[in-house]
Structure formats: C-alpha cells, structure tokens
C-alpha cells in the first residue's frame, strides 16, 4: 500500500489531498448545520427542580426552560409516581423563546399530592409535554430526599409512642421481654456499675473542684505578687525621685554656697587689694618722709631758711605723723574685722 502511494504521480497526490480537505470541510459544515437546526427548529424543554425555604416553609420550585429560539407550547406539567401520571398543570402554556415557566408548591402539598396517606416513598419523576406529545423527564431528587428524612423521623416518633403504650399496658413483645429478663438478672451488676460510675464521677468532680480552687489560689497569689512588685516598683521610683530631688536641692545649695564663696572671695580680694593699696600709699608716704628727712639733713646751704622756718616744720611733721598713725589704725581695724569674718565662715 505504501509502495503504491509512493508510485503515484504528483497530480494524483494533489487530487487526493484536495478531496480529503473537501470531505473534512463538508463534515464540519454538516455538524454546524445540525447544531443550528437543533437550536432553531427543535423545541427543547429543560426541567429543573429546586427545594428551598421561604418564610420558614419548605417549598418545591419546578422550572420549565425553553432553550430554543422559537416559542414552545407546554401542554401538561406534572409528576410520575409508580408509573402513574399526576398532572400539576393541564392547561396549555406558551413558553417564549429563551424563557422559562415556574411552578411553586409547598413540600407538604407535594407530599399529599404524591403519597396521600402512604408512609413510604419511591422514585418520583417530573415531566413536561409539548404540543406534539414529546415528553421530557427529570428525577425529583431534592424533594424525595427531604420527604424520606421527614418520614424517617415520623416513623421513629411513632415507634417510640408505640413502645411507651406497650410499656404502660404491659403488652411487651418478645425482644422487650428478653431485655426485661436480662435486666432483672443483671440488675445487681447494673447497680454496682451505676454506683461505681457515680462514685467515680463524684471523685472526679471533687478533683476538678480542688484543681479549680488551686488554680484560683495560684491566680490570686500571682495577682498579689504582681501587686507587690508593682508597689515595689512604685516605691523604688518614688525613692529615686526623692533622691534625685534631694540631690538637686543639695546641688542648688552647693552652687549657691559656691556663688556666695566666690562673692566673699572676690570681696576679700578686693579688700586685700584695697589694703595693699593703702599699705603702698603708707610706704610711699614713709618714703617721701624719709626723703624729706634726708633732704633736711643734707641741705646745709639752707641754714638760714631753716632757722626762719623752725616754727613751721614741727607743725608739718606733727601733721604728717598724725596722718600716718590714723592710716595704721584703720589698717589694723580692717585686718581685725577680716580675721573675725574668716573665723565665722570657718565655724
């Protein structure tokens, strides 16, 4: 076969290739055309069933949707239960293209319509028929599941009520009689186990109570410890602040004392300077007097003037000596006052 294809001429190869492409395109066009025909010409009705709660009531919504692009007439909508049709709506309803129609019933009405007085349920189908009699089906799964749960609860309640009535009237069945006999036989063990269980529960309860008290006591001690630590921190903080305040006051006093000392020192130095100036003046006066004295002794040429001025010179000398004595007295008084001040300062 491969050799035969290889031996073909180029014209036949091109012809076969074009033929294959044309067949592929024809198949694609056919599929697309069928889809368009289904959308336009086929009257497709789709069923959906939802179970929801409105205002605290279980409600069943049955929706019929028209998926085609033409209007469809729904002749009947209903249920199929045990191969029996139970129509919910027999009037013809026009469902517009790409539109839907919804039927709403409560779950209780749905149950009464399907089951009536029965207490068991089987498969339930929802159906819709168009004007040509074509029927679409869908299982009512949500509603059937909910109804099974409701029926199961009702059966349990009924069995409990029947059992209560039997025990009140004394008409026990076989299993109940066997159970009562075994209960009488094993009642001592039952009481023993009950006593052990109660005692164990009581002990566990006491233990839990003790653990709770211990936990609360530990929490109380922890709280007291935290309070003590907080008080200690507060006291340390207050002591530190007090210490800092005292140090600050002490530093201020020392600074003030140093300032006073500096002032006194400056005052003392000023007084010493003044005293030294006075001593210097006294020394200058003494030097001047000494020079004058020497000049008096060495001045031999002025004997005549000395005789004339004998009366005046002693007066001047006396005045000069008086001034010198006054300056010395003031100097001694100031020195004594400075020494007293120094003693008081040292005290």
C-alpha positions as CSV (number, residue, x, y, z in Angstrom):
1,X,0.0,0.0,0.0
2,X,2.8,2.4,0.9
3,X,4.7,1.5,-2.3
4,X,1.5,2.1,-4.3
5,X,1.2,5.6,-2.8
6,X,4.8,6.3,-3.4
7,X,4.5,5.3,-7.0
8,X,1.6,7.7,-7.6
9,X,2.2,10.7,-9.7
10,X,2.1,14.2,-8.3
11,X,-1.3,15.0,-9.9
12,X,-3.0,12.1,-8.1
13,X,-1.4,13.1,-4.8
14,X,-2.7,16.7,-5.2
15,X,-6.2,15.3,-6.2
16,X,-6.4,13.0,-3.1
17,X,-5.3,15.8,-0.8
18,X,-7.9,18.3,-2.1
19,X,-10.6,15.6,-1.9
20,X,-9.7,14.9,1.8
21,X,-9.8,18.6,2.6
22,X,-13.2,19.0,1.0
23,X,-14.6,16.0,2.9
24,X,-13.3,17.4,6.2
25,X,-14.9,20.8,5.4
26,X,-18.2,19.1,4.4
27,X,-18.2,17.2,7.8
28,X,-17.6,20.4,9.8
29,X,-20.4,22.2,7.9
30,X,-22.7,19.3,8.5
31,X,-22.1,19.4,12.3
32,X,-22.5,23.1,12.5
33,X,-25.7,22.9,10.5
34,X,-27.1,20.2,12.8
35,X,-26.4,22.3,15.8
36,X,-28.1,25.4,14.3
37,X,-31.0,23.2,13.3
38,X,-31.3,21.9,16.9
39,X,-31.3,25.5,18.2
40,X,-33.8,26.9,15.8
41,X,-36.0,24.0,14.7
42,X,-36.0,21.7,17.7
43,X,-38.4,22.5,20.5
44,X,-36.2,21.7,23.6
45,X,-37.8,21.9,27.1
46,X,-35.4,21.5,30.1
47,X,-36.7,20.7,33.6
48,X,-35.1,21.7,36.9
49,X,-36.3,21.0,40.4
50,X,-35.2,23.0,43.5
51,X,-36.0,22.7,47.2
52,X,-35.8,25.9,49.2
53,X,-37.1,27.6,52.3
54,X,-39.3,30.7,52.1
55,X,-40.6,32.3,55.3
56,X,-39.7,29.1,57.3
57,X,-41.6,26.8,54.9
58,X,-40.1,24.2,52.6
59,X,-41.1,25.0,49.0
60,X,-40.6,23.0,45.8
61,X,-39.9,25.0,42.6
62,X,-40.4,23.3,39.2
63,X,-39.0,25.3,36.3
64,X,-39.6,24.6,32.6
65,X,-37.0,26.4,30.4
66,X,-37.2,26.8,26.7
67,X,-33.6,26.6,25.3
68,X,-34.6,27.0,21.6
69,X,-35.0,30.2,19.6
70,X,-38.8,29.6,18.9
71,X,-41.8,29.7,21.2
72,X,-42.9,26.3,22.6
73,X,-46.3,25.3,23.9
74,X,-46.2,23.2,27.1
75,X,-49.4,21.1,27.1
76,X,-49.0,19.5,30.5
77,X,-46.7,19.6,33.5
78,X,-46.9,17.1,36.3
79,X,-45.4,14.1,38.2
80,X,-44.9,10.4,37.5
81,X,-45.1,8.2,40.6
82,X,-45.3,4.4,40.3
83,X,-45.9,4.7,36.6
84,X,-48.9,6.9,37.1
85,X,-49.2,10.4,35.7
86,X,-50.3,13.0,38.2
87,X,-50.5,16.3,36.3
88,X,-49.9,19.5,38.2
89,X,-51.0,21.8,35.3
90,X,-53.0,20.6,32.2
91,X,-53.7,24.0,30.6
92,X,-51.5,24.8,27.6
93,X,-48.8,27.3,28.4
94,X,-46.8,29.2,25.8
95,X,-43.2,29.5,26.8
96,X,-41.4,32.1,24.9
97,X,-38.0,31.5,23.2
98,X,-35.1,31.6,25.7
99,X,-37.6,32.0,28.6
100,X,-38.9,29.8,31.4
101,X,-42.0,29.0,33.4
102,X,-42.1,28.1,37.1
103,X,-44.5,26.2,39.3
104,X,-44.3,26.5,43.1
105,X,-45.8,24.2,45.7
106,X,-45.1,23.7,49.3
107,X,-43.4,20.4,50.3
108,X,-46.5,19.4,52.3
109,X,-48.8,19.8,49.3
110,X,-46.2,17.9,47.2
111,X,-46.3,15.1,49.7
112,X,-50.1,15.0,49.9
113,X,-50.3,15.1,46.1
114,X,-47.8,12.2,45.6
115,X,-48.2,10.0,48.7
116,X,-51.6,10.8,50.1
117,X,-51.8,8.6,53.2
118,X,-48.8,6.3,52.4
119,X,-45.8,6.4,54.7
120,X,-43.3,5.2,52.1
121,X,-41.9,6.9,49.0
122,X,-40.3,5.7,45.9
123,X,-38.9,7.4,42.8
124,X,-40.7,10.5,41.6
125,X,-40.3,12.0,38.1
126,X,-41.2,15.4,36.9
127,X,-42.5,15.6,33.3
128,X,-43.5,18.1,30.7
129,X,-45.2,17.6,27.3
130,X,-45.2,19.9,24.3
131,X,-48.0,20.2,21.8
132,X,-46.6,17.3,19.8
133,X,-46.7,14.9,22.7
134,X,-43.0,14.8,23.2
135,X,-42.2,14.3,26.9
136,X,-39.2,15.4,28.9
137,X,-38.4,13.7,32.3
138,X,-36.3,14.6,35.3
139,X,-36.0,12.9,38.7
140,X,-37.2,14.9,41.7
141,X,-34.2,14.1,43.9
142,X,-34.2,17.0,46.3
143,X,-37.9,16.7,47.2
144,X,-37.7,12.9,47.6
145,X,-34.6,13.1,49.8
146,X,-36.3,15.6,52.1
147,X,-39.5,13.6,52.2
148,X,-37.6,10.4,53.1
149,X,-35.9,12.3,56.1
150,X,-39.3,13.6,57.3
151,X,-40.9,10.1,57.0
152,X,-38.0,8.5,58.9
153,X,-38.4,11.0,61.8
154,X,-42.1,10.3,61.8
155,X,-41.5,6.5,61.9
156,X,-39.1,7.0,64.8
157,X,-41.6,9.1,66.8
158,X,-44.4,6.5,66.1
159,X,-42.2,3.6,67.3
160,X,-41.4,5.4,70.5
161,X,-45.0,6.2,71.1
162,X,-46.0,2.6,70.4
163,X,-43.3,1.4,72.8
164,X,-44.5,3.8,75.5
165,X,-48.0,2.5,75.1
166,X,-46.9,-1.2,75.3
167,X,-44.9,-0.5,78.5
168,X,-47.9,1.3,80.0
169,X,-50.3,-1.5,79.2
170,X,-47.8,-4.4,79.8
171,X,-48.1,-5.9,76.3
172,X,-44.4,-6.4,75.7
173,X,-43.1,-8.1,72.5
174,X,-40.5,-10.9,72.6
175,X,-37.4,-8.7,72.4
176,X,-38.7,-6.4,75.1
177,X,-39.5,-9.4,77.4
178,X,-36.0,-10.8,76.9
179,X,-34.5,-7.5,77.6
180,X,-36.5,-7.1,80.8
181,X,-35.5,-10.6,82.0
182,X,-31.8,-9.8,81.4
183,X,-32.3,-6.5,83.1
184,X,-33.6,-8.3,86.2
185,X,-30.8,-10.9,86.1
186,X,-28.0,-8.4,85.7
187,X,-29.6,-5.7,87.9
188,X,-27.0,-6.1,90.8
189,X,-24.2,-5.7,88.3
190,X,-26.1,-2.7,86.8
191,X,-26.5,-1.2,90.3
192,X,-22.8,-1.9,91.0
193,X,-21.7,-0.3,87.8
194,X,-24.0,2.6,88.5
195,X,-22.6,3.0,92.0
196,X,-19.0,2.8,90.7
197,X,-19.9,5.3,88.0
198,X,-21.5,7.7,90.4
199,X,-18.6,7.4,92.9
200,X,-16.0,7.9,90.2
201,X,-17.9,10.8,88.8
202,X,-18.1,12.3,92.3
203,X,-14.4,11.8,92.9
204,X,-13.6,13.3,89.5
205,X,-15.9,16.2,90.4
206,X,-14.2,16.8,93.7
207,X,-10.8,16.6,92.0
208,X,-11.9,19.1,89.4
209,X,-13.2,21.3,92.2
210,X,-9.9,21.1,94.0
211,X,-8.0,21.8,90.9
212,X,-10.2,24.8,90.2
213,X,-9.6,26.1,93.8
214,X,-5.9,25.5,93.4
215,X,-5.9,27.3,90.1
216,X,-7.8,30.2,91.6
217,X,-5.5,30.3,94.6
218,X,-2.4,30.4,92.3
219,X,-4.0,33.1,90.2
220,X,-4.7,35.1,93.5
221,X,-1.1,34.6,94.6
222,X,0.2,35.6,91.2
223,X,-2.0,38.7,91.4
224,X,-0.7,39.5,94.9
225,X,2.8,39.0,93.6
226,X,2.2,41.3,90.7
227,X,0.7,43.9,93.1
228,X,3.7,43.6,95.4
229,X,6.1,44.0,92.5
230,X,4.1,47.0,91.2
231,X,4.2,48.6,94.7
232,X,7.9,47.9,95.0
233,X,8.5,49.5,91.6
234,X,6.4,52.5,92.7
235,X,8.3,52.8,96.0
236,X,11.6,52.5,94.1
237,X,10.5,55.1,91.7
238,X,9.3,57.4,94.4
239,X,12.6,56.9,96.4
240,X,14.6,57.6,93.3
241,X,12.6,60.7,92.6
242,X,13.1,61.8,96.2
243,X,16.8,61.1,96.0
244,X,17.1,63.0,92.7
245,X,15.1,65.9,94.3
246,X,17.4,65.9,97.3
247,X,20.5,65.7,95.1
248,X,19.1,68.6,93.0
249,X,18.4,70.6,96.2
250,X,21.9,69.8,97.5
251,X,23.4,70.7,94.2
252,X,21.5,74.0,94.2
253,X,22.6,74.7,97.8
254,X,26.2,73.9,96.9
255,X,26.0,76.1,93.8
256,X,24.5,78.8,95.9
257,X,27.2,78.4,98.6
258,X,29.9,78.4,95.9
259,X,28.5,81.5,94.5
260,X,28.5,83.1,98.0
261,X,32.1,81.9,98.5
262,X,33.1,83.3,95.2
263,X,31.4,86.6,96.1
264,X,33.1,86.6,99.5
265,X,36.4,85.7,97.9
266,X,36.0,88.5,95.4
267,X,35.1,90.8,98.3
268,X,38.1,89.6,100.3
269,X,40.4,90.0,97.4
270,X,39.0,93.5,96.8
271,X,39.6,94.3,100.4
272,X,43.2,92.9,100.3
273,X,43.8,94.8,97.1
274,X,42.5,97.9,98.9
275,X,44.6,97.2,101.9
276,X,47.7,96.6,99.8
277,X,47.0,99.9,98.0
278,X,46.7,101.6,101.4
279,X,50.0,99.9,102.6
280,X,51.5,101.1,99.3
281,X,50.3,104.6,100.0
282,X,51.7,104.4,103.6
283,X,55.0,103.1,102.2
284,X,55.1,105.9,99.7
285,X,54.3,108.4,102.5
286,X,57.1,106.9,104.6
287,X,59.5,107.0,101.7
288,X,58.6,110.6,101.0
289,X,59.1,111.4,104.7
290,X,62.4,109.6,104.7
291,X,63.5,111.5,101.6
292,X,62.4,114.8,103.1
293,X,64.3,113.9,106.3
294,X,67.4,113.1,104.3
295,X,67.0,116.3,102.4
296,X,66.7,118.2,105.7
297,X,69.9,116.7,107.0
298,X,71.8,117.1,103.8
299,X,70.7,120.6,102.9
300,X,73.4,122.6,104.6
301,X,73.0,125.5,102.4
302,X,69.7,126.5,103.7
303,X,70.5,127.1,107.3
304,X,69.1,130.5,107.2
305,X,65.8,129.4,105.8
306,X,65.8,126.5,108.4
307,X,66.1,129.0,111.2
308,X,63.3,131.0,109.7
309,X,61.1,128.1,109.3
310,X,61.8,126.3,112.6
311,X,58.4,127.0,113.8
312,X,56.6,125.8,110.7
313,X,58.5,122.5,110.2
314,X,57.5,120.9,113.5
315,X,53.9,121.6,112.8
316,X,54.1,119.9,109.4
317,X,55.9,117.0,110.9
318,X,53.3,116.6,113.6
319,X,50.5,116.7,110.9
320,X,52.3,114.0,108.9
321,X,52.9,111.8,111.9
322,X,49.2,112.1,112.8
323,X,48.1,111.1,109.3
324,X,50.4,108.1,109.4
325,X,49.0,107.0,112.8
326,X,45.4,107.3,111.5
327,X,46.2,105.2,108.4
328,X,47.8,102.5,110.6
329,X,44.8,102.4,113.0
330,X,42.4,102.0,110.1
331,X,44.5,99.2,108.6
332,X,44.6,97.3,112.0
333,X,40.8,97.7,112.3
334,X,40.1,96.3,108.9
335,X,42.5,93.4,109.5
336,X,40.8,92.5,112.7
337,X,37.3,92.6,111.0
338,X,38.6,90.4,108.2
339,X,40.0,87.9,110.7
340,X,36.6,87.8,112.5
341,X,34.8,87.2,109.3
342,X,37.1,84.3,108.4
343,X,36.6,82.7,111.8
344,X,32.8,82.9,111.5
345,X,33.0,81.4,108.0
346,X,35.1,78.5,109.2
347,X,32.6,77.9,112.0
